[in-house]
Amino acid sequence: MESLTGPALLAPTVEALRSEMLPADAYLDGVCSRIDAIEPTVHALLPEDNRRERLGEEMAAAADGPLTGVPVGIKDVFHVTDMETLAGSRLDAVFLAGPQGTVVNRLRDAGALVLGKTVTCEFAFAEPGPTANPHDPTRTPGGSSSGSAAAVAAGYTPLAIGTQTIDSTLTPATYCGIVGFKPTRGRVELDGVIPFSPAMDQLGLFTQDIAGAVLASSVVLDEWRSVEPVNSPTLAVPVGRYLQRVEEPSREPFDIQLHDLSAAGATIARIPALDDFEELYRTHYNLIAYQFAQVHQRWYDAFGFRYGEAAKGLYRKGAALDQTAFQRGLESAAQLRADLEGALESTGADAWVSPATTGPAPRGLGSIGDPAMGLPWTHARLPTISIPAGTVSGMPVGVQLAGPEAADEELLAVAQWVEIALSTA
């Protein structure tokens, strides 16, 4: 297991705590000391005066389970009992309050502790908070689950949760050099969350490796299944306009990654796909804007003056749309899902593979980066996962896998094979 002074993997941390090879009090002291040292630069967490004392109390009362003693970062759109939820906004917490939901309940039932609330963009959209990228504080960590990704990358915790409505999990995970997993929408109820677009809001999990994503998923997802390891998968590359979104410096590394995967035994199938990307982009944004306006109407009517410019713009866009935009979006999502799954089935491919982002994290904290690479898979509501895959310009980049609906376990098995293949290339 890695030192307390650096990032730790989820499964070895759990084992060390359960076996008492790692004393719980020493572990929590190390976690809090690391936060004290790094947080003034990274700003991944909402401030908390008594974090050490609270975590100690939670550890003493923690349930005995597969995550006993592990502190988990919770994106500040999830309600947590006895903690305020602000969703990165300027609204008073009393107006946003709600009960703790299924995901946090399952984590706590598994023995996990709440490390704290992690920073999010305002209402999980586009206006970033203060979080910096742990690899380079002058660069964005991505959004909107910025704090969750940064907390794992900075070594505060081996596990954090977020959400994805456009690309709020895979982009920050990739920018921060860690694993981001977005399960199939519907594999767990997303209650106890301040919604963005209920039709498109999806859970995100952040870990240091795929084994950690598997362990976390087995705790959180409904009807978890064990599957056999994958050998020599077939991976489909969606050639066409979609891949043209990738920045030039990142194109050659992706070609090298495909070569490495092929050399390790994967079959690479290049399939034309997503050529209607621009229309898909507009349709998705219209759907989520419409629902954002529906969700926020009562808050916006009373407190619109407290909304940031990005959220105001999205609200106004959504308020100008009607139910047709929503229905068209759902129909588009269903058709895209059928097309992508059909292409996999017809070629015998196990998963789609693509760059996880258009490039490395941009400089500056005023932008959250381009969500283009994740948007189609979110729109189709398919499971996706990003895997670290080297660097470009000294910053992390990754590959992204997407699989059929509800085949989360099989996708994670493919991801484990890809992780090993890329790490040994």
C-alpha positions in Angstrom: 0.0 0.0 0.0 1.2 3.5 -0.8 2.3 5.9 2.0 -0.1 8.1 3.9 1.8 10.9 2.3 0.6 10.1 -1.2 -2.5 8.8 -3.0 -3.7 5.4 -1.9 -5.7 2.7 -3.7 -9.2 1.9 -2.4 -9.0 -1.9 -2.1 -5.6 -2.0 -0.3 -6.7 0.8 2.0 -9.8 -1.2 3.0 -7.7 -4.3 3.5 -5.1 -2.5 5.6 -7.8 -0.9 7.8 -9.7 -4.2 8.2 -6.6 -6.1 9.2 -5.5 -3.3 11.5 -2.1 -3.2 9.7 -3.1 0.4 9.3 -4.5 1.8 12.6 -7.6 3.8 11.9 -6.6 6.8 14.0 -3.2 7.0 12.3 -4.9 6.8 8.9 -7.3 9.6 9.7 -4.6 11.7 11.2 -2.6 11.3 8.0 -5.6 12.1 5.8 -6.3 15.3 7.8 -2.6 16.3 7.8 -2.5 15.9 4.1 -5.6 18.1 3.7 -4.1 20.7 5.9 -0.9 20.8 3.9 -2.4 20.7 0.3 -5.9 22.2 0.6 -4.7 25.8 0.7 -3.5 25.3 -2.9 -6.1 22.7 -4.3 -9.4 23.9 -2.7 -11.1 20.6 -3.3 -13.3 20.6 -0.2 -15.8 22.9 1.4 -14.2 24.3 4.6 -15.0 22.5 7.8 -13.6 23.6 11.2 -13.9 20.2 13.1 -13.1 17.7 10.4 -10.7 15.6 12.4 -13.0 15.3 15.4 -16.1 14.5 13.2 -14.2 11.8 11.3 -13.0 10.3 14.5 -16.6 10.1 15.8 -17.8 8.6 12.5 -15.0 6.0 12.5 -16.0 4.9 16.0 -19.6 4.5 14.9 -18.9 3.1 11.4 -20.7 0.0 10.2 -18.8 -3.1 9.5 -18.7 -3.5 5.8 -16.7 -3.5 2.5 -15.7 0.2 2.9 -15.2 0.4 6.7 -13.1 3.4 7.7 -12.7 4.8 4.2 -13.4 8.6 4.0 -15.4 9.4 0.8 -15.6 12.8 -0.8 -19.2 13.8 -1.6 -20.0 16.3 -4.3 -21.9 19.2 -2.9 -25.1 18.4 -4.8 -25.7 15.3 -2.6 -27.6 15.8 0.6 -25.7 14.5 3.7 -27.3 14.3 7.1 -26.2 17.2 9.3 -24.3 18.9 6.5 -25.4 21.8 4.4 -25.9 21.5 0.6 -25.1 24.6 -1.4 -24.5 23.1 -4.9 -21.8 25.7 -5.5 -24.4 28.4 -5.4 -25.0 31.7 -3.5 -28.4 30.6 -2.2 -29.0 30.0 1.4 -28.7 26.3 2.4 -32.1 26.3 4.0 -33.8 26.6 0.6 -31.8 23.7 -0.9 -32.1 21.3 2.1 -33.3 17.7 1.6 -32.9 14.2 3.0 -29.9 12.0 2.4 -30.4 9.6 -0.5 -29.6 6.1 -1.7 -26.0 6.5 -2.8 -24.8 8.1 0.4 -26.9 5.7 2.5 -25.2 2.7 0.8 -21.8 4.1 1.3 -22.4 4.7 5.0 -24.1 1.3 5.4 -20.9 -0.2 3.9 -18.8 1.5 6.7 -17.6 4.5 4.7 -17.1 7.9 6.4 -17.9 11.3 4.9 -14.6 13.0 4.3 -16.6 16.2 3.5 -18.4 18.0 0.8 -16.4 18.6 -2.4 -16.5 21.7 -4.5 -18.8 21.8 -7.5 -19.5 24.3 -10.3 -22.7 26.3 -9.6 -25.6 23.9 -9.7 -23.3 21.4 -11.5 -23.2 23.4 -14.6 -20.4 25.7 -15.9 -19.3 28.4 -13.4 -16.3 26.9 -11.6 -15.5 27.1 -8.0 -12.0 27.7 -6.6 -10.6 24.1 -7.1 -7.2 23.8 -8.9 -5.7 20.8 -10.6 -3.4 19.0 -8.2 -0.9 18.3 -11.1 -0.6 22.0 -11.9 -2.6 24.6 -9.8 -2.6 27.0 -12.8 -4.8 24.6 -14.7 -8.5 23.6 -14.4 -9.4 20.3 -12.7 -12.4 20.2 -15.0 -16.0 20.4 -13.9 -18.5 20.2 -12.5 -17.3 17.4 -10.2 -14.1 19.3 -9.8 -13.6 18.9 -6.1 -14.3 15.2 -6.1 -11.7 14.5 -8.8 -9.1 16.8 -7.2 -9.6 15.2 -3.7 -8.8 11.8 -5.1 -5.9 13.0 -7.2 -4.5 14.9 -4.3 -4.5 11.9 -2.1 -7.2 13.0 0.4 -9.3 9.9 -0.2 -9.3 6.8 -2.4 -12.9 7.4 -3.4 -15.2 10.3 -4.2 -18.6 10.6 -5.8 -20.0 13.1 -8.3 -22.5 13.4 -11.0 -22.5 13.7 -14.8 -25.1 15.4 -16.9 -22.8 16.4 -19.8 -19.3 15.2 -18.9 -18.9 16.2 -15.3 -17.1 13.0 -14.2 -14.9 11.7 -17.0 -13.4 15.1 -17.9 -12.3 16.1 -14.4 -11.1 12.5 -13.7 -9.0 12.6 -16.9 -7.6 16.1 -16.3 -6.6 15.0 -12.8 -5.1 11.8 -13.9 -7.4 9.3 -12.1 -10.2 6.9 -13.0 -13.7 8.2 -13.6 -16.7 5.8 -13.9 -20.2 6.8 -14.9 -22.5 3.8 -14.5 -25.6 3.2 -16.7 -28.3 5.7 -15.8 -30.8 3.8 -13.6 -28.4 1.3 -12.0 -28.9 3.2 -8.8 -31.6 5.7 -7.7 -30.2 9.2 -7.8 -32.4 10.6 -5.0 -31.1 12.9 -2.3 -29.5 15.1 -5.0 -30.2 18.6 -6.2 -31.1 17.8 -9.8 -29.8 19.4 -12.9 -31.7 17.4 -15.5 -33.4 14.4 -14.0 -33.5 12.6 -17.3 -29.8 12.9 -17.8 -28.3 13.2 -14.3 -26.0 10.2 -13.7 -23.8 9.0 -10.9 -20.0 9.4 -11.1 -17.3 7.5 -9.1 -13.7 8.6 -8.8 -10.9 6.2 -7.8 -7.2 5.8 -8.4 -7.6 2.5 -10.3 -10.2 0.2 -12.0 -10.2 -2.2 -9.0 -11.3 0.7 -6.8 -14.1 1.5 -9.3 -15.2 -2.2 -9.2 -15.3 -2.2 -5.4 -17.2 1.1 -5.1 -19.7 0.0 -7.8 -20.3 -3.3 -6.0 -21.4 -1.3 -3.0 -23.5 1.3 -4.7 -25.1 -0.2 -7.8 -28.3 -2.2 -7.8 -28.1 -6.0 -8.6 -24.3 -6.1 -8.8 -22.9 -9.2 -10.7 -19.6 -10.8 -10.7 -18.1 -11.5 -14.2 -15.1 -13.3 -15.6 -12.0 -11.4 -16.6 -11.7 -10.3 -20.2 -9.0 -11.4 -22.6 -8.2 -9.8 -25.9 -11.3 -7.6 -26.3 -12.5 -6.0 -29.5 -12.6 -2.3 -29.2 -14.6 0.0 -31.6 -13.2 3.4 -32.6 -15.9 5.9 -33.6 -14.2 7.4 -36.6 -15.7 10.7 -38.1 -16.5 14.2 -36.9 -16.5 13.2 -33.3 -12.9 12.3 -33.2 -12.1 15.5 -35.2 -12.9 17.4 -32.0 -9.7 16.0 -30.4 -6.9 18.6 -30.4 -4.0 18.0 -32.7 -1.3 17.3 -29.9 -3.6 14.5 -28.5 -4.3 12.7 -31.8 -0.9 11.0 -32.1 -0.9 9.8 -28.5 -4.3 8.2 -29.1 -3.0 6.4 -32.2 -0.1 5.1 -30.1 -2.5 3.9 -27.4 -4.5 2.0 -30.0 -1.3 0.5 -31.3 -0.3 -0.6 -27.7 -3.7 -2.1 -27.1 -3.5 -4.0 -30.4 0.0 -5.2 -29.6 -1.4 -6.5 -26.2 -4.0 -8.6 -28.0 -7.0 -6.3 -28.6 -8.8 -6.2 -31.9 -9.4 -2.6 -33.1 -12.4 -2.0 -35.3 -12.8 1.4 -36.9 -16.5 2.2 -37.3 -18.1 5.4 -38.7 -20.2 6.9 -35.9 -21.5 10.1 -34.4 -21.2 12.1 -37.6 -24.3 14.1 -36.5 -22.3 15.3 -33.5 -23.3 19.0 -33.8 -27.0 18.2 -33.9 -26.6 15.8 -31.0 -24.8 18.5 -29.0 -27.7 21.0 -29.6 -30.4 18.4 -28.8 -28.7 17.4 -25.5 -28.3 21.0 -24.4 -31.9 21.8 -25.2 -33.1 18.9 -23.2 -31.0 19.6 -20.1 -31.7 23.4 -20.3 -35.5 22.7 -20.4 -35.3 20.5 -17.4 -32.9 22.9 -15.6 -35.5 25.6 -15.9 -38.2 23.3 -14.7 -36.2 22.3 -11.6 -35.1 25.9 -10.8 -38.3 27.8 -11.5 -39.3 28.5 -7.9 -35.7 29.2 -6.8 -35.0 31.4 -9.7 -38.2 33.4 -9.3 -37.2 34.2 -5.8 -33.4 34.4 -6.0 -32.5 34.8 -9.7 -30.3 37.7 -8.8 -28.0 35.4 -6.9 -27.4 33.1 -9.9 -24.1 33.4 -11.8 -24.2 34.4 -15.5 -23.7 30.8 -16.8 -26.7 29.5 -14.7 -28.8 32.5 -15.6 -28.1 31.9 -19.3 -29.0 28.2 -19.1 -32.2 29.0 -17.2 -33.3 31.6 -19.7 -32.6 29.2 -22.6 -34.6 26.4 -20.9 -37.5 28.7 -20.0 -37.8 29.7 -23.6 -38.2 26.0 -24.7 -41.3 23.8 -24.5 -42.0 20.2 -23.9 -41.1 19.4 -27.5 -37.4 20.0 -26.8 -37.6 17.5 -24.0 -39.4 14.8 -26.0 -37.1 15.3 -28.9 -34.2 14.9 -26.6 -35.5 11.6 -25.1 -36.2 10.2 -28.6 -32.7 11.2 -29.7 -31.2 9.5 -26.7 -33.0 6.3 -27.4 -32.1 6.3 -31.0 -28.4 7.0 -30.3 -28.3 4.3 -27.7 -29.8 1.8 -30.2 -27.4 2.9 -32.9 -24.3 2.6 -30.7 -25.3 -0.7 -29.2 -26.2 -2.0 -32.6 -22.8 -1.1 -34.0 -21.1 -3.0 -31.2 -23.3 -6.0 -31.7 -22.9 -6.2 -35.4 -19.1 -6.0 -35.2 -18.8 -8.2 -32.1 -17.0 -5.4 -30.2 -17.0 -5.3 -26.5 -16.8 -1.5 -26.0 -16.2 1.8 -27.8 -12.8 3.4 -27.2 -11.9 7.1 -27.7 -9.9 9.8 -26.1 -11.4 10.7 -22.8 -11.0 14.5 -23.4 -10.2 16.7 -26.4 -6.8 17.3 -24.8 -5.1 18.0 -21.4 -6.5 20.4 -18.8 -6.5 24.0 -20.2 -4.6 26.7 -18.3 -6.6 29.0 -16.0 -9.4 28.3 -13.5 -12.1 30.2 -15.3 -13.0 27.4 -17.7 -13.8 23.7 -17.0 -12.7 22.5 -20.4 -14.5 21.0 -23.5 -17.0 18.3 -22.6 -17.4 17.1 -26.2 -15.9 13.6 -25.8 -18.2 12.6 -23.0 -21.5 14.1 -24.2 -22.6 11.5 -26.7 -22.3 8.6 -24.2 -24.1 10.6 -21.5 -26.8 11.5 -24.0 -27.2 7.8 -24.8 -27.2 7.0 -21.0 -24.6 4.3 -21.5 -21.9 3.3 -19.0 -18.5 5.0 -19.6 -15.1 4.9 -17.9 -12.0 6.9 -18.3 -8.5 5.4 -17.8 -5.3 7.3 -17.3 -3.1 6.9 -20.4 0.1 9.0 -20.2 0.6 12.7 -20.6 0.4 15.5 -23.2 2.4 18.7 -22.5 3.2 17.3 -19.1 -0.5 16.9 -18.1 -2.6 13.7 -17.8 -4.7 12.4 -20.6 -6.8 9.2 -20.9 -8.8 6.8 -22.9 -12.5 6.4 -22.6 -14.5 3.2 -22.9 -18.3 3.0 -23.4 -20.4 -0.2 -23.3 -23.9 -1.4 -23.7 -26.7 -0.4 -21.4 -26.6 -2.2 -18.0 -23.4 -4.0 -19.0 -21.4 -2.1 -16.3 -19.7 -5.1 -14.9 -18.5 -6.2 -18.4 -17.3 -2.7 -19.2 -15.3 -2.6 -16.0 -13.8 -6.0 -16.9 -12.7 -4.6 -20.3 -11.4 -1.5 -18.5 -9.2 -3.7 -16.2 -7.7 -5.4 -19.3 -7.1 -2.0 -20.9 -5.5 -0.6 -17.7 -3.0 -3.4 -17.6 -2.3 -3.3 -21.3 -1.5 0.4 -21.2 0.5 0.3 -18.0 2.8 -2.4 -19.4 3.2 -1.0 -22.9 
